[in-house]
Amino acid sequence: MTTFVIFAEIKLKPDCLDAYIPLIKYDAEHSLRDEPGCKLFHILLPEESSGDVVHLYEVYESEEDFKAHKLTPHFTHYFKETKALIEGRIIQRLTILE
């Protein structure tokens, strides 16, 4: 089994950070609590930022665990509620060398 990582850059629409943060925190908390395959979920803010970019670093036991994550109620809630807040996403799929 290969450890699977998602590194995402979320570009928010102007002045949407305050609305976005509680939604991504909810998703992260439930991912770690409710998904045995989710090993790490960090929400990262650049030190020098205009407040419109958020990075996500998520570690799963496998790609299958990540696919299952995208079907959970907390993820579908996050995805639906943030559609109007997000301008764009860059998603990198990575593996950890062990």
N, C-alpha and C positions, 0 to 999 in steps of 0.2 A: 504494500500500500504506500502511495506517495502522498506526502503532505502537500496540500493545495492551498495557494494563497491568492487572494484578490487584493490588488492595490488600485484604489479608485480616486480619481480627482473629480470632485463635484463642483461645477461652476454654477453658483446661485445667481438668480436675478437680483438686481440692486435692492438693498434693504430687506432681504429675506432671511438673513442669518438667524435672527432671534426666533423666527417661526420654525426654522428648519432644525435647530439644535434639539429641542425636546423630542421631535419625531425620530431623529436618528439615535438619540440616547435610548429611547424606548425599544427600537429595533435591536440595538446592541445588547441591552440588558436581557431581553428575552432570548436572543440568540445564544448568549452564554448560559443562561439559566435553563432553557428548554431544549436545547439541541446538543446532544452528547458529542456530535461530530464537530461542533464549533469550539475551537481551542483558544482563540484570541480574537478580539474585536476592538480595535483602537480607532478613536475619532481624533484626527489630528488637524490642528489649525496652524497655518504658517505664521511665524513670528512677525514677519513684515507682510501684512496683507491688507487689502482694502475691505476685508470682511465678506468677500463674495466667493471664497474658495475653501472647501473642506476636503481633506483626504481621509480615506478609510483604508485601514490595514486589517484584513480578516484572514484568519488561518483556520483551515478545516482539515480533518483527518484525510479526506479524499474529495475528489471532484463530485462524487455522488452525494456527499454530505452537503456540499455547496448547492447542488441542484435541489436537494430536499429543503434547504434553507429558503430558497426562492418560492416555495409552495406553502410556507407557514403563514398563519394568520397575522403575525406581527410584521412580517415582510410585506405581505400584500397591503396591509394597512399603511405602512410607511410609504410604499410605492404610490399608492393612490393619493395619499394626503400631501405628498411632496411634488407631484406633477406640476402644479402651478408655480412652485418655488424654484425649480431647477431649469437653468438655461441649457446645460449640457453636461455630459459625463464622458470621461476617458477611463475605461476599465482595462487594467492589465491583469492577465491570468498568469500566475507564476508558480513554480515549484521550488521547494527548498532542497538544496543539495545536502545530503546527509552522509 
